[in-house]
Amino acid sequence: MKIYVQVKVNRKKEGIEKKENGSFVVWTKEPAQEGRANEDVTKQLALYFQIPKSAVDLVLGHKNKIKVFEIKN
């Protein structure tokens, strides 16, 4: 399953919100440097879907705020 994620970095809180259109917004405390934000978003998505972190892959948008993740079951 592929999901669209809007990432908001350098926030005071962390969390995930599912929007009506099926996409997600993820807040992370990490900065968008050296892949730290992407790593944290991957971890948060794994916890949200209750799957191992290895089952979440960043497919598109490595350097963009809008990203596409693939969730493997």
N, C-alpha and C positions, 0 to 999 in steps of 0.2 A: 504494500500500500504506500503510495506517495502522498506526502502532505506538504502544504505551503506554510512557511513559518516566517513571521515578521519578528526580527530580533531587536530588542531595545537594550543597549549596553550601558554600563556605568550607572546602574540604578541602585537605589537604597534597598529595594526589596527584590526578591526573586519570586517567580511564579509563572504559571501557564494559564492562558485563557483561550477557550475554544470559541471562535466566532460563529455566527449564524451560517456563513457560507462554507463552513467546514475547515477553514484555515485556522491557524493558531497565532497567538502573540505570546512571546516568551521574554520575560524580563530577567536580566542577569546582572550581577554585581561586577562581573569581569569586564575589563577593557577589550576593545577590538584590536588586540596586539598579539602577534605570535600565535594566533589560533586559540587563545585562551577563552574567548567568548564562545566560539564554535564548540569547544570541548565541553564547556559548562552546559550549553544548550543540549548537546547530545546526552549528557548525563541526566538532565532534567526530563527530557523526553522519555528516556528509558525508565525512569521512576514513574512518570505519568502513565505509561502504557504497561508498566509492571513486566518489563522484559529485560534481558541483559543488555548492557551498553553496546556489546558487539553486534546486536540486532538492529542498531540505528546507524544509518549511513547518510552522510551529507553528500547529496548528488550534485546540486547546482547552487551557486551563490556563495562560494567560499569567501569572497570579499564584498558581498552585498548585504544589505539589511533584510532583503527578502530572499529566503532560502528554500530549497526543496530537499526534504529528507525522505529516505526510503525506510519504512518500518517493516522488518522481516519477522514473520511468525514462525 
